[in-house]
Amino acid sequence: MAQVNKVHSVRTLALVARDLGTDEDWLAELANGMDREDGLIWVYAIDEEDGIMAFTDIGVENLATLIDDLGSSRPHQPNGR
């Protein structure tokens, strides 16, 4: 029997960076080492040649854990979050 995909939604890199209060570029670098099993997926659209990095709920949890592990080396958003 084939595995049923249980992912019902994803969040874009920009949204996750905002929600976690960190820099989008830094978060992209951090997430670059993640795999599909870690909750990273790519979303492709007509106007997005390279795709958009997005995360499942598990992916967001994994990123939050990575950020917590890095502690004070985490850059914050320019607005002071």
Buried (B, 14 or more C-beta within 10 A) or exposed (E): EEEEEEEEEBBBBBBBBBEBEBBBEBBBEBBEEBEEEBBBBEEEEEEEEEEBBBBBEEBBEBBBEBBEEEEEEBEEEEEEE
